Amino acid sequence: MASSSEAFEKFSTWEKLKTPLKVTVIVDGRVNEVISGLLFAADAEASLVGIGVTSNRSFAKFDVEDAIFSVEERRVVATRNESDWLIFEEE
């Protein structure tokens, strides 16, 4: 388990380096969506992470308020409970 500040440090690094990411959204234990793109905003105070979606040139915003984070070398996992996860990983 990592602190939210560690997670947002990783998000900030990915944003600065323009690291391509894959974001997997798991709701109720099932993969709901998988998107690829670049992180364009990470606001620790608002607990929001913004991704520019490559496939359709749109934007996705993820609310990570009250999430528990796991920070690894190439990914960050944000969970609110056992069945709802956001997995941000380097492509």
HTML snippet that shows the backbone in 3Dmol.js (N, CA, C, O; Angstrom):
<script src="https://3Dmol.org/build/3Dmol-min.js"></script>
<div id="view" style="width:600px;height:400px;position:relative"></div>
<script>
const pdb = `
ATOM      1  N   MET A   1       0.844  -1.162   0.000  1.00  0.00           N
ATOM      2  CA  MET A   1       0.000   0.000   0.000  1.00  0.00           C
ATOM      3  C   MET A   1       0.902   1.243   0.000  1.00  0.00           C
ATOM      4  O   MET A   1       1.907   1.292   0.710  1.00  0.00           O
ATOM      5  N   ALA A   2       0.531   2.236  -0.800  1.00  0.00           N
ATOM      6  CA  ALA A   2       1.305   3.462  -0.914  1.00  0.00           C
ATOM      7  C   ALA A   2       0.419   4.655  -0.591  1.00  0.00           C
ATOM      8  O   ALA A   2      -0.808   4.552  -0.585  1.00  0.00           O
ATOM      9  N   SER A   3       1.046   5.768  -0.329  1.00  0.00           N
ATOM     10  CA  SER A   3       0.280   6.977  -0.051  1.00  0.00           C
ATOM     11  C   SER A   3      -0.196   7.606  -1.359  1.00  0.00           C
ATOM     12  O   SER A   3       0.335   7.321  -2.433  1.00  0.00           O
ATOM     13  N   SER A   4      -1.192   8.454  -1.246  1.00  0.00           N
ATOM     14  CA  SER A   4      -1.675   9.137  -2.443  1.00  0.00           C
ATOM     15  C   SER A   4      -0.595  10.055  -2.999  1.00  0.00           C
ATOM     16  O   SER A   4      -0.535  10.260  -4.212  1.00  0.00           O
ATOM     17  N   SER A   5       0.257  10.613  -2.147  1.00  0.00           N
ATOM     18  CA  SER A   5       1.332  11.477  -2.646  1.00  0.00           C
ATOM     19  C   SER A   5       2.317  10.690  -3.505  1.00  0.00           C
ATOM     20  O   SER A   5       2.821  11.217  -4.497  1.00  0.00           O
ATOM     21  N   GLU A   6       2.602   9.440  -3.144  1.00  0.00           N
ATOM     22  CA  GLU A   6       3.467   8.596  -3.969  1.00  0.00           C
ATOM     23  C   GLU A   6       2.823   8.324  -5.327  1.00  0.00           C
ATOM     24  O   GLU A   6       3.492   8.358  -6.360  1.00  0.00           O
ATOM     25  N   ALA A   7       1.522   8.055  -5.314  1.00  0.00           N
ATOM     26  CA  ALA A   7       0.809   7.801  -6.564  1.00  0.00           C
ATOM     27  C   ALA A   7       0.835   9.039  -7.450  1.00  0.00           C
ATOM     28  O   ALA A   7       1.084   8.933  -8.650  1.00  0.00           O
ATOM     29  N   PHE A   8       0.579  10.219  -6.871  1.00  0.00           N
ATOM     30  CA  PHE A   8       0.560  11.433  -7.673  1.00  0.00           C
ATOM     31  C   PHE A   8       1.955  11.845  -8.127  1.00  0.00           C
ATOM     32  O   PHE A   8       2.090  12.527  -9.142  1.00  0.00           O
ATOM     33  N   GLU A   9       2.995  11.447  -7.399  1.00  0.00           N
ATOM     34  CA  GLU A   9       4.367  11.650  -7.887  1.00  0.00           C
ATOM     35  C   GLU A   9       4.593  10.833  -9.157  1.00  0.00           C
ATOM     36  O   GLU A   9       5.188  11.320 -10.119  1.00  0.00           O
ATOM     37  N   LYS A  10       4.118   9.594  -9.154  1.00  0.00           N
ATOM     38  CA  LYS A  10       4.241   8.723 -10.335  1.00  0.00           C
ATOM     39  C   LYS A  10       3.440   9.309 -11.492  1.00  0.00           C
ATOM     40  O   LYS A  10       3.932   9.364 -12.619  1.00  0.00           O
ATOM     41  N   PHE A  11       2.202   9.749 -11.225  1.00  0.00           N
ATOM     42  CA  PHE A  11       1.389  10.371 -12.270  1.00  0.00           C
ATOM     43  C   PHE A  11       2.108  11.585 -12.855  1.00  0.00           C
ATOM     44  O   PHE A  11       2.119  11.776 -14.071  1.00  0.00           O
ATOM     45  N   SER A  12       2.704  12.397 -11.997  1.00  0.00           N
ATOM     46  CA  SER A  12       3.423  13.590 -12.450  1.00  0.00           C
ATOM     47  C   SER A  12       4.607  13.219 -13.338  1.00  0.00           C
ATOM     48  O   SER A  12       4.864  13.879 -14.344  1.00  0.00           O
ATOM     49  N   THR A  13       5.320  12.171 -12.968  1.00  0.00           N
ATOM     50  CA  THR A  13       6.448  11.700 -13.780  1.00  0.00           C
ATOM     51  C   THR A  13       5.958  11.246 -15.145  1.00  0.00           C
ATOM     52  O   THR A  13       6.550  11.602 -16.164  1.00  0.00           O
ATOM     53  N   TRP A  14       4.888  10.466 -15.178  1.00  0.00           N
ATOM     54  CA  TRP A  14       4.338  10.004 -16.456  1.00  0.00           C
ATOM     55  C   TRP A  14       3.895  11.177 -17.315  1.00  0.00           C
ATOM     56  O   TRP A  14       4.089  11.170 -18.531  1.00  0.00           O
ATOM     57  N   GLU A  15       3.299  12.186 -16.687  1.00  0.00           N
ATOM     58  CA  GLU A  15       2.848  13.360 -17.443  1.00  0.00           C
ATOM     59  C   GLU A  15       4.043  14.090 -18.062  1.00  0.00           C
ATOM     60  O   GLU A  15       4.017  14.431 -19.245  1.00  0.00           O
ATOM     61  N   LYS A  16       5.080  14.328 -17.274  1.00  0.00           N
ATOM     62  CA  LYS A  16       6.270  15.038 -17.760  1.00  0.00           C
ATOM     63  C   LYS A  16       6.967  14.277 -18.882  1.00  0.00           C
ATOM     64  O   LYS A  16       7.438  14.880 -19.846  1.00  0.00           O
ATOM     65  N   LEU A  17       7.032  12.956 -18.758  1.00  0.00           N
ATOM     66  CA  LEU A  17       7.732  12.132 -19.751  1.00  0.00           C
ATOM     67  C   LEU A  17       6.849  11.747 -20.932  1.00  0.00           C
ATOM     68  O   LEU A  17       7.315  11.108 -21.876  1.00  0.00           O
ATOM     69  N   LYS A  18       5.560  12.137 -20.883  1.00  0.00           N
ATOM     70  CA  LYS A  18       4.596  11.774 -21.932  1.00  0.00           C
ATOM     71  C   LYS A  18       4.591  10.256 -22.175  1.00  0.00           C
ATOM     72  O   LYS A  18       4.652   9.782 -23.309  1.00  0.00           O
ATOM     73  N   THR A  19       4.518   9.533 -21.077  1.00  0.00           N
ATOM     74  CA  THR A  19       4.529   8.075 -21.102  1.00  0.00           C
ATOM     75  C   THR A  19       3.171   7.546 -21.550  1.00  0.00           C
ATOM     76  O   THR A  19       2.156   7.868 -20.932  1.00  0.00           O
ATOM     77  N   PRO A  20       3.130   6.737 -22.616  1.00  0.00           N
ATOM     78  CA  PRO A  20       1.849   6.129 -23.024  1.00  0.00           C
ATOM     79  C   PRO A  20       1.347   5.181 -21.930  1.00  0.00           C
ATOM     80  O   PRO A  20       2.102   4.370 -21.393  1.00  0.00           O
ATOM     81  N   LEU A  21       0.060   5.304 -21.616  1.00  0.00           N
ATOM     82  CA  LEU A  21      -0.532   4.495 -20.557  1.00  0.00           C
ATOM     83  C   LEU A  21      -1.719   3.704 -21.065  1.00  0.00           C
ATOM     84  O   LEU A  21      -2.395   4.096 -22.017  1.00  0.00           O
ATOM     85  N   LYS A  22      -1.952   2.590 -20.411  1.00  0.00           N
ATOM     86  CA  LYS A  22      -3.181   1.825 -20.586  1.00  0.00           C
ATOM     87  C   LYS A  22      -3.902   1.903 -19.248  1.00  0.00           C
ATOM     88  O   LYS A  22      -3.318   1.628 -18.200  1.00  0.00           O
ATOM     89  N   VAL A  23      -5.177   2.279 -19.292  1.00  0.00           N
ATOM     90  CA  VAL A  23      -5.971   2.366 -18.068  1.00  0.00           C
ATOM     91  C   VAL A  23      -7.081   1.318 -18.153  1.00  0.00           C
ATOM     92  O   VAL A  23      -7.903   1.334 -19.069  1.00  0.00           O
ATOM     93  N   THR A  24      -7.083   0.419 -17.188  1.00  0.00           N
ATOM     94  CA  THR A  24      -8.114  -0.613 -17.116  1.00  0.00           C
ATOM     95  C   THR A  24      -9.062  -0.249 -15.987  1.00  0.00           C
ATOM     96  O   THR A  24      -8.646  -0.062 -14.844  1.00  0.00           O
ATOM     97  N   VAL A  25     -10.345  -0.152 -16.323  1.00  0.00           N
ATOM     98  CA  VAL A  25     -11.379   0.200 -15.356  1.00  0.00           C
ATOM     99  C   VAL A  25     -12.132  -1.084 -15.010  1.00  0.00           C
ATOM    100  O   VAL A  25     -12.743  -1.708 -15.878  1.00  0.00           O
ATOM    101  N   ILE A  26     -12.081  -1.466 -13.753  1.00  0.00           N
ATOM    102  CA  ILE A  26     -12.761  -2.678 -13.289  1.00  0.00           C
ATOM    103  C   ILE A  26     -13.865  -2.244 -12.330  1.00  0.00           C
ATOM    104  O   ILE A  26     -13.603  -1.593 -11.318  1.00  0.00           O
ATOM    105  N   VAL A  27     -15.099  -2.610 -12.658  1.00  0.00           N
ATOM    106  CA  VAL A  27     -16.268  -2.280 -11.840  1.00  0.00           C
ATOM    107  C   VAL A  27     -16.986  -3.580 -11.506  1.00  0.00           C
ATOM    108  O   VAL A  27     -17.245  -4.401 -12.385  1.00  0.00           O
ATOM    109  N   ASP A  28     -17.299  -3.756 -10.242  1.00  0.00           N
ATOM    110  CA  ASP A  28     -17.954  -4.977  -9.760  1.00  0.00           C
ATOM    111  C   ASP A  28     -17.191  -6.233 -10.182  1.00  0.00           C
ATOM    112  O   ASP A  28     -17.790  -7.260 -10.502  1.00  0.00           O
ATOM    113  N   GLY A  29     -15.864  -6.134 -10.176  1.00  0.00           N
ATOM    114  CA  GLY A  29     -15.020  -7.287 -10.483  1.00  0.00           C
ATOM    115  C   GLY A  29     -14.877  -7.620 -11.961  1.00  0.00           C
ATOM    116  O   GLY A  29     -14.251  -8.621 -12.310  1.00  0.00           O
ATOM    117  N   ARG A  30     -15.448  -6.797 -12.834  1.00  0.00           N
ATOM    118  CA  ARG A  30     -15.377  -7.061 -14.283  1.00  0.00           C
ATOM    119  C   ARG A  30     -14.725  -5.894 -15.005  1.00  0.00           C
ATOM    120  O   ARG A  30     -14.907  -4.736 -14.632  1.00  0.00           O
ATOM    121  N   VAL A  31     -13.965  -6.215 -16.043  1.00  0.00           N
ATOM    122  CA  VAL A  31     -13.359  -5.161 -16.853  1.00  0.00           C
ATOM    123  C   VAL A  31     -14.474  -4.411 -17.565  1.00  0.00           C
ATOM    124  O   VAL A  31     -15.208  -4.981 -18.372  1.00  0.00           O
ATOM    125  N   ASN A  32     -14.588  -3.135 -17.258  1.00  0.00           N
ATOM    126  CA  ASN A  32     -15.626  -2.283 -17.824  1.00  0.00           C
ATOM    127  C   ASN A  32     -15.116  -1.544 -19.061  1.00  0.00           C
ATOM    128  O   ASN A  32     -15.856  -1.316 -20.018  1.00  0.00           O
ATOM    129  N   GLU A  33     -13.823  -1.173 -19.018  1.00  0.00           N
ATOM    130  CA  GLU A  33     -13.257  -0.382 -20.103  1.00  0.00           C
ATOM    131  C   GLU A  33     -11.745  -0.462 -20.040  1.00  0.00           C
ATOM    132  O   GLU A  33     -11.162  -0.570 -18.961  1.00  0.00           O
ATOM    133  N   VAL A  34     -11.109  -0.410 -21.212  1.00  0.00           N
ATOM    134  CA  VAL A  34      -9.659  -0.313 -21.305  1.00  0.00           C
ATOM    135  C   VAL A  34      -9.368   0.795 -22.308  1.00  0.00           C
ATOM    136  O   VAL A  34      -9.810   0.741 -23.455  1.00  0.00           O
ATOM    137  N   ILE A  35      -8.620   1.798 -21.862  1.00  0.00           N
ATOM    138  CA  ILE A  35      -8.281   2.893 -22.760  1.00  0.00           C
ATOM    139  C   ILE A  35      -6.773   3.094 -22.785  1.00  0.00           C
ATOM    140  O   ILE A  35      -6.070   2.754 -21.834  1.00  0.00           O
ATOM    141  N   SER A  36      -6.293   3.648 -23.881  1.00  0.00           N
ATOM    142  CA  SER A  36      -4.878   3.982 -24.018  1.00  0.00           C
ATOM    143  C   SER A  36      -4.769   5.474 -24.261  1.00  0.00           C
ATOM    144  O   SER A  36      -5.603   6.063 -24.948  1.00  0.00           O
ATOM    145  N   GLY A  37      -3.744   6.078 -23.700  1.00  0.00           N
ATOM    146  CA  GLY A  37      -3.559   7.500 -23.914  1.00  0.00           C
ATOM    147  C   GLY A  37      -2.419   8.066 -23.098  1.00  0.00           C
ATOM    148  O   GLY A  37      -1.594   7.340 -22.542  1.00  0.00           O
ATOM    149  N   LEU A  38      -2.398   9.393 -23.043  1.00  0.00           N
ATOM    150  CA  LEU A  38      -1.373  10.114 -22.303  1.00  0.00           C
ATOM    151  C   LEU A  38      -2.014  10.850 -21.135  1.00  0.00           C
ATOM    152  O   LEU A  38      -3.095  11.424 -21.262  1.00  0.00           O
ATOM    153  N   LEU A  39      -1.345  10.823 -20.022  1.00  0.00           N
ATOM    154  CA  LEU A  39      -1.818  11.549 -18.858  1.00  0.00           C
ATOM    155  C   LEU A  39      -1.598  13.039 -19.118  1.00  0.00           C
ATOM    156  O   LEU A  39      -0.482  13.450 -19.437  1.00  0.00           O
ATOM    157  N   PHE A  40      -2.640  13.844 -18.988  1.00  0.00           N
ATOM    158  CA  PHE A  40      -2.490  15.271 -19.223  1.00  0.00           C
ATOM    159  C   PHE A  40      -2.726  16.109 -17.977  1.00  0.00           C
ATOM    160  O   PHE A  40      -2.416  17.300 -17.967  1.00  0.00           O
ATOM    161  N   ALA A  41      -3.268  15.508 -16.934  1.00  0.00           N
ATOM    162  CA  ALA A  41      -3.506  16.252 -15.699  1.00  0.00           C
ATOM    163  C   ALA A  41      -3.584  15.294 -14.523  1.00  0.00           C
ATOM    164  O   ALA A  41      -4.198  14.230 -14.602  1.00  0.00           O
ATOM    165  N   ALA A  42      -2.951  15.695 -13.437  1.00  0.00           N
ATOM    166  CA  ALA A  42      -3.033  14.936 -12.189  1.00  0.00           C
ATOM    167  C   ALA A  42      -3.118  15.956 -11.061  1.00  0.00           C
ATOM    168  O   ALA A  42      -2.141  16.645 -10.769  1.00  0.00           O
ATOM    169  N   ASP A  43      -4.259  16.052 -10.440  1.00  0.00           N
ATOM    170  CA  ASP A  43      -4.509  17.043  -9.395  1.00  0.00           C
ATOM    171  C   ASP A  43      -4.732  16.315  -8.077  1.00  0.00           C
ATOM    172  O   ASP A  43      -5.807  15.770  -7.824  1.00  0.00           O
ATOM    173  N   ALA A  44      -3.704  16.317  -7.250  1.00  0.00           N
ATOM    174  CA  ALA A  44      -3.778  15.604  -5.972  1.00  0.00           C
ATOM    175  C   ALA A  44      -4.829  16.209  -5.043  1.00  0.00           C
ATOM    176  O   ALA A  44      -5.509  15.478  -4.324  1.00  0.00           O
ATOM    177  N   GLU A  45      -4.968  17.525  -5.050  1.00  0.00           N
ATOM    178  CA  GLU A  45      -5.939  18.179  -4.168  1.00  0.00           C
ATOM    179  C   GLU A  45      -7.376  17.827  -4.547  1.00  0.00           C
ATOM    180  O   GLU A  45      -8.231  17.662  -3.676  1.00  0.00           O
ATOM    181  N   ALA A  46      -7.636  17.713  -5.845  1.00  0.00           N
ATOM    182  CA  ALA A  46      -8.983  17.360  -6.311  1.00  0.00           C
ATOM    183  C   ALA A  46      -9.159  15.852  -6.454  1.00  0.00           C
ATOM    184  O   ALA A  46     -10.267  15.380  -6.709  1.00  0.00           O
ATOM    185  N   SER A  47      -8.079  15.094  -6.293  1.00  0.00           N
ATOM    186  CA  SER A  47      -8.087  13.629  -6.448  1.00  0.00           C
ATOM    187  C   SER A  47      -8.576  13.216  -7.837  1.00  0.00           C
ATOM    188  O   SER A  47      -9.372  12.287  -7.974  1.00  0.00           O
ATOM    189  N   LEU A  48      -8.089  13.918  -8.864  1.00  0.00           N
ATOM    190  CA  LEU A  48      -8.480  13.628 -10.242  1.00  0.00           C
ATOM    191  C   LEU A  48      -7.268  13.348 -11.111  1.00  0.00           C
ATOM    192  O   LEU A  48      -6.202  13.938 -10.937  1.00  0.00           O
ATOM    193  N   VAL A  49      -7.460  12.427 -12.057  1.00  0.00           N
ATOM    194  CA  VAL A  49      -6.432  12.088 -13.042  1.00  0.00           C
ATOM    195  C   VAL A  49      -7.094  12.172 -14.408  1.00  0.00           C
ATOM    196  O   VAL A  49      -8.143  11.568 -14.631  1.00  0.00           O
ATOM    197  N   GLY A  50      -6.481  12.923 -15.330  1.00  0.00           N
ATOM    198  CA  GLY A  50      -7.029  13.087 -16.671  1.00  0.00           C
ATOM    199  C   GLY A  50      -6.149  12.420 -17.712  1.00  0.00           C
ATOM    200  O   GLY A  50      -4.926  12.560 -17.695  1.00  0.00           O
ATOM    201  N   ILE A  51      -6.786  11.695 -18.616  1.00  0.00           N
ATOM    202  CA  ILE A  51      -6.091  10.968 -19.689  1.00  0.00           C
ATOM    203  C   ILE A  51      -6.622  11.464 -21.029  1.00  0.00           C
ATOM    204  O   ILE A  51      -7.833  11.566 -21.225  1.00  0.00           O
ATOM    205  N   GLY A  52      -5.718  11.769 -21.943  1.00  0.00           N
ATOM    206  CA  GLY A  52      -6.097  12.047 -23.327  1.00  0.00           C
ATOM    207  C   GLY A  52      -6.163  10.723 -24.060  1.00  0.00           C
ATOM    208  O   GLY A  52      -5.141  10.059 -24.231  1.00  0.00           O
ATOM    209  N   VAL A  53      -7.343  10.331 -24.495  1.00  0.00           N
ATOM    210  CA  VAL A  53      -7.564   9.021 -25.113  1.00  0.00           C
ATOM    211  C   VAL A  53      -7.070   9.052 -26.556  1.00  0.00           C
ATOM    212  O   VAL A  53      -7.523   9.873 -27.352  1.00  0.00           O
ATOM    213  N   THR A  54      -6.150   8.166 -26.888  1.00  0.00           N
ATOM    214  CA  THR A  54      -5.523   8.142 -28.198  1.00  0.00           C
ATOM    215  C   THR A  54      -6.495   7.752 -29.306  1.00  0.00           C
ATOM    216  O   THR A  54      -6.476   8.366 -30.373  1.00  0.00           O
ATOM    217  N   SER A  55      -7.334   6.762 -29.086  1.00  0.00           N
ATOM    218  CA  SER A  55      -8.157   6.190 -30.155  1.00  0.00           C
ATOM    219  C   SER A  55      -9.168   7.163 -30.749  1.00  0.00           C
ATOM    220  O   SER A  55      -9.450   7.106 -31.946  1.00  0.00           O
ATOM    221  N   ASN A  56      -9.715   8.053 -29.927  1.00  0.00           N
ATOM    222  CA  ASN A  56     -10.750   8.951 -30.440  1.00  0.00           C
ATOM    223  C   ASN A  56     -10.515  10.421 -30.104  1.00  0.00           C
ATOM    224  O   ASN A  56     -11.398  11.260 -30.282  1.00  0.00           O
ATOM    225  N   ARG A  57      -9.320  10.716 -29.620  1.00  0.00           N
ATOM    226  CA  ARG A  57      -8.931  12.096 -29.295  1.00  0.00           C
ATOM    227  C   ARG A  57      -9.897  12.772 -28.330  1.00  0.00           C
ATOM    228  O   ARG A  57     -10.195  13.959 -28.461  1.00  0.00           O
ATOM    229  N   SER A  58     -10.376  12.010 -27.368  1.00  0.00           N
ATOM    230  CA  SER A  58     -11.242  12.550 -26.326  1.00  0.00           C
ATOM    231  C   SER A  58     -10.466  12.551 -25.010  1.00  0.00           C
ATOM    232  O   SER A  58      -9.266  12.280 -24.976  1.00  0.00           O
ATOM    233  N   PHE A  59     -11.169  12.858 -23.948  1.00  0.00           N
ATOM    234  CA  PHE A  59     -10.554  12.900 -22.633  1.00  0.00           C
ATOM    235  C   PHE A  59     -11.344  12.032 -21.666  1.00  0.00           C
ATOM    236  O   PHE A  59     -12.565  11.913 -21.767  1.00  0.00           O
ATOM    237  N   ALA A  60     -10.632  11.433 -20.737  1.00  0.00           N
ATOM    238  CA  ALA A  60     -11.257  10.652 -19.675  1.00  0.00           C
ATOM    239  C   ALA A  60     -10.754  11.200 -18.345  1.00  0.00           C
ATOM    240  O   ALA A  60      -9.565  11.473 -18.183  1.00  0.00           O
ATOM    241  N   LYS A  61     -11.666  11.356 -17.406  1.00  0.00           N
ATOM    242  CA  LYS A  61     -11.314  11.877 -16.083  1.00  0.00           C
ATOM    243  C   LYS A  61     -11.652  10.812 -15.048  1.00  0.00           C
ATOM    244  O   LYS A  61     -12.746  10.247 -15.049  1.00  0.00           O
ATOM    245  N   PHE A  62     -10.697  10.550 -14.169  1.00  0.00           N
ATOM    246  CA  PHE A  62     -10.877   9.521 -13.145  1.00  0.00           C
ATOM    247  C   PHE A  62     -10.790  10.145 -11.754  1.00  0.00           C
ATOM    248  O   PHE A  62      -9.821  10.827 -11.423  1.00  0.00           O
ATOM    249  N   ASP A  63     -11.802   9.902 -10.963  1.00  0.00           N
ATOM    250  CA  ASP A  63     -11.855  10.377  -9.587  1.00  0.00           C
ATOM    251  C   ASP A  63     -11.250   9.292  -8.700  1.00  0.00           C
ATOM    252  O   ASP A  63     -11.773   8.180  -8.630  1.00  0.00           O
ATOM    253  N   VAL A  64     -10.152   9.615  -8.026  1.00  0.00           N
ATOM    254  CA  VAL A  64      -9.486   8.628  -7.172  1.00  0.00           C
ATOM    255  C   VAL A  64      -9.574   9.010  -5.688  1.00  0.00           C
ATOM    256  O   VAL A  64      -8.771   8.571  -4.865  1.00  0.00           O
ATOM    257  N   GLU A  65     -10.577   9.841  -5.375  1.00  0.00           N
ATOM    258  CA  GLU A  65     -10.781  10.230  -3.977  1.00  0.00           C
ATOM    259  C   GLU A  65     -11.090   8.996  -3.133  1.00  0.00           C
ATOM    260  O   GLU A  65     -11.858   8.127  -3.546  1.00  0.00           O
ATOM    261  N   ASP A  66     -10.495   8.929  -1.970  1.00  0.00           N
ATOM    262  CA  ASP A  66     -10.675   7.822  -1.025  1.00  0.00           C
ATOM    263  C   ASP A  66     -10.145   6.486  -1.532  1.00  0.00           C
ATOM    264  O   ASP A  66     -10.482   5.441  -0.976  1.00  0.00           O
ATOM    265  N   ALA A  67      -9.328   6.503  -2.573  1.00  0.00           N
ATOM    266  CA  ALA A  67      -8.754   5.256  -3.089  1.00  0.00           C
ATOM    267  C   ALA A  67      -7.540   4.847  -2.253  1.00  0.00           C
ATOM    268  O   ALA A  67      -6.870   5.676  -1.637  1.00  0.00           O
ATOM    269  N   ILE A  68      -7.291   3.570  -2.256  1.00  0.00           N
ATOM    270  CA  ILE A  68      -6.067   3.007  -1.680  1.00  0.00           C
ATOM    271  C   ILE A  68      -5.169   2.704  -2.867  1.00  0.00           C
ATOM    272  O   ILE A  68      -5.608   2.098  -3.844  1.00  0.00           O
ATOM    273  N   PHE A  69      -3.909   3.127  -2.783  1.00  0.00           N
ATOM    274  CA  PHE A  69      -2.990   3.011  -3.918  1.00  0.00           C
ATOM    275  C   PHE A  69      -1.928   1.952  -3.705  1.00  0.00           C
ATOM    276  O   PHE A  69      -1.459   1.717  -2.591  1.00  0.00           O
ATOM    277  N   SER A  70      -1.567   1.324  -4.806  1.00  0.00           N
ATOM    278  CA  SER A  70      -0.402   0.463  -4.879  1.00  0.00           C
ATOM    279  C   SER A  70       0.455   1.031  -6.006  1.00  0.00           C
ATOM    280  O   SER A  70      -0.001   1.131  -7.146  1.00  0.00           O
ATOM    281  N   VAL A  71       1.691   1.404  -5.692  1.00  0.00           N
ATOM    282  CA  VAL A  71       2.582   1.997  -6.683  1.00  0.00           C
ATOM    283  C   VAL A  71       3.704   1.006  -6.966  1.00  0.00           C
ATOM    284  O   VAL A  71       4.454   0.611  -6.073  1.00  0.00           O
ATOM    285  N   GLU A  72       3.798   0.618  -8.228  1.00  0.00           N
ATOM    286  CA  GLU A  72       4.826  -0.316  -8.664  1.00  0.00           C
ATOM    287  C   GLU A  72       5.706   0.388  -9.699  1.00  0.00           C
ATOM    288  O   GLU A  72       5.464   1.545 -10.044  1.00  0.00           O
ATOM    289  N   GLU A  73       6.707  -0.301 -10.180  1.00  0.00           N
ATOM    290  CA  GLU A  73       7.639   0.317 -11.118  1.00  0.00           C
ATOM    291  C   GLU A  73       6.950   0.824 -12.380  1.00  0.00           C
ATOM    292  O   GLU A  73       7.256   1.919 -12.851  1.00  0.00           O
ATOM    293  N   ARG A  74       6.021   0.037 -12.937  1.00  0.00           N
ATOM    294  CA  ARG A  74       5.401   0.398 -14.209  1.00  0.00           C
ATOM    295  C   ARG A  74       3.887   0.578 -14.139  1.00  0.00           C
ATOM    296  O   ARG A  74       3.222   0.707 -15.167  1.00  0.00           O
ATOM    297  N   ARG A  75       3.339   0.586 -12.900  1.00  0.00           N
ATOM    298  CA  ARG A  75       1.899   0.777 -12.790  1.00  0.00           C
ATOM    299  C   ARG A  75       1.494   1.312 -11.424  1.00  0.00           C
ATOM    300  O   ARG A  75       2.218   1.204 -10.434  1.00  0.00           O
ATOM    301  N   VAL A  76       0.293   1.900 -11.424  1.00  0.00           N
ATOM    302  CA  VAL A  76      -0.347   2.371 -10.200  1.00  0.00           C
ATOM    303  C   VAL A  76      -1.749   1.781 -10.189  1.00  0.00           C
ATOM    304  O   VAL A  76      -2.482   1.878 -11.173  1.00  0.00           O
ATOM    305  N   VAL A  77      -2.112   1.175  -9.081  1.00  0.00           N
ATOM    306  CA  VAL A  77      -3.447   0.606  -8.926  1.00  0.00           C
ATOM    307  C   VAL A  77      -4.169   1.404  -7.839  1.00  0.00           C
ATOM    308  O   VAL A  77      -3.651   1.594  -6.738  1.00  0.00           O
ATOM    309  N   ALA A  78      -5.374   1.863  -8.173  1.00  0.00           N
ATOM    310  CA  ALA A  78      -6.209   2.588  -7.216  1.00  0.00           C
ATOM    311  C   ALA A  78      -7.461   1.749  -6.959  1.00  0.00           C
ATOM    312  O   ALA A  78      -8.167   1.379  -7.897  1.00  0.00           O
ATOM    313  N   THR A  79      -7.731   1.455  -5.701  1.00  0.00           N
ATOM    314  CA  THR A  79      -8.906   0.646  -5.363  1.00  0.00           C
ATOM    315  C   THR A  79      -9.731   1.356  -4.302  1.00  0.00           C
ATOM    316  O   THR A  79      -9.201   2.031  -3.420  1.00  0.00           O
ATOM    317  N   ARG A  80     -11.035   1.186  -4.411  1.00  0.00           N
ATOM    318  CA  ARG A  80     -11.942   1.709  -3.377  1.00  0.00           C
ATOM    319  C   ARG A  80     -12.514   0.554  -2.553  1.00  0.00           C
ATOM    320  O   ARG A  80     -12.846   0.717  -1.379  1.00  0.00           O
ATOM    321  N   ASN A  81     -12.620  -0.596  -3.181  1.00  0.00           N
ATOM    322  CA  ASN A  81     -13.107  -1.787  -2.496  1.00  0.00           C
ATOM    323  C   ASN A  81     -12.573  -2.997  -3.258  1.00  0.00           C
ATOM    324  O   ASN A  81     -11.770  -2.841  -4.178  1.00  0.00           O
ATOM    325  N   GLU A  82     -12.998  -4.167  -2.895  1.00  0.00           N
ATOM    326  CA  GLU A  82     -12.465  -5.389  -3.505  1.00  0.00           C
ATOM    327  C   GLU A  82     -12.855  -5.573  -4.962  1.00  0.00           C
ATOM    328  O   GLU A  82     -12.222  -6.359  -5.667  1.00  0.00           O
ATOM    329  N   SER A  83     -13.889  -4.863  -5.438  1.00  0.00           N
ATOM    330  CA  SER A  83     -14.362  -5.123  -6.804  1.00  0.00           C
ATOM    331  C   SER A  83     -14.251  -3.936  -7.763  1.00  0.00           C
ATOM    332  O   SER A  83     -14.545  -4.084  -8.949  1.00  0.00           O
ATOM    333  N   ASP A  84     -13.832  -2.759  -7.278  1.00  0.00           N
ATOM    334  CA  ASP A  84     -13.698  -1.580  -8.133  1.00  0.00           C
ATOM    335  C   ASP A  84     -12.244  -1.105  -8.133  1.00  0.00           C
ATOM    336  O   ASP A  84     -11.710  -0.684  -7.108  1.00  0.00           O
ATOM    337  N   TRP A  85     -11.622  -1.185  -9.310  1.00  0.00           N
ATOM    338  CA  TRP A  85     -10.202  -0.846  -9.445  1.00  0.00           C
ATOM    339  C   TRP A  85      -9.969   0.018 -10.656  1.00  0.00           C
ATOM    340  O   TRP A  85     -10.707  -0.053 -11.638  1.00  0.00           O
ATOM    341  N   LEU A  86      -8.939   0.837 -10.582  1.00  0.00           N
ATOM    342  CA  LEU A  86      -8.379   1.526 -11.741  1.00  0.00           C
ATOM    343  C   LEU A  86      -6.911   1.113 -11.807  1.00  0.00           C
ATOM    344  O   LEU A  86      -6.167   1.256 -10.837  1.00  0.00           O
ATOM    345  N   ILE A  87      -6.515   0.606 -12.953  1.00  0.00           N
ATOM    346  CA  ILE A  87      -5.126   0.186 -13.133  1.00  0.00           C
ATOM    347  C   ILE A  87      -4.515   1.050 -14.213  1.00  0.00           C
ATOM    348  O   ILE A  87      -4.907   0.975 -15.377  1.00  0.00           O
ATOM    349  N   PHE A  88      -3.541   1.883 -13.822  1.00  0.00           N
ATOM    350  CA  PHE A  88      -2.793   2.732 -14.739  1.00  0.00           C
ATOM    351  C   PHE A  88      -1.452   2.039 -14.964  1.00  0.00           C
ATOM    352  O   PHE A  88      -0.697   1.831 -14.015  1.00  0.00           O
ATOM    353  N   GLU A  89      -1.149   1.677 -16.220  1.00  0.00           N
ATOM    354  CA  GLU A  89       0.124   0.999 -16.456  1.00  0.00           C
ATOM    355  C   GLU A  89       0.782   1.485 -17.736  1.00  0.00           C
ATOM    356  O   GLU A  89       0.119   1.840 -18.710  1.00  0.00           O
ATOM    357  N   GLU A  90       2.103   1.488 -17.701  1.00  0.00           N
ATOM    358  CA  GLU A  90       2.871   1.890 -18.866  1.00  0.00           C
ATOM    359  C   GLU A  90       2.663   0.894 -19.987  1.00  0.00           C
ATOM    360  O   GLU A  90       2.628  -0.317 -19.769  1.00  0.00           O
ATOM    361  N   GLU A  91       2.524   1.430 -21.203  1.00  0.00           N
ATOM    362  CA  GLU A  91       2.371   0.544 -22.362  1.00  0.00           C
ATOM    363  C   GLU A  91       3.734   0.190 -22.910  1.00  0.00           C
ATOM    364  O   GLU A  91       3.832  -0.549 -23.889  1.00  0.00           O
TER     365      GLU A  91
END
`;
const viewer = $3Dmol.createViewer("view");
viewer.addModel(pdb, "pdb");
viewer.setStyle({}, {cartoon: {color: "spectrum"}});
viewer.zoomTo();
viewer.render();
</script>
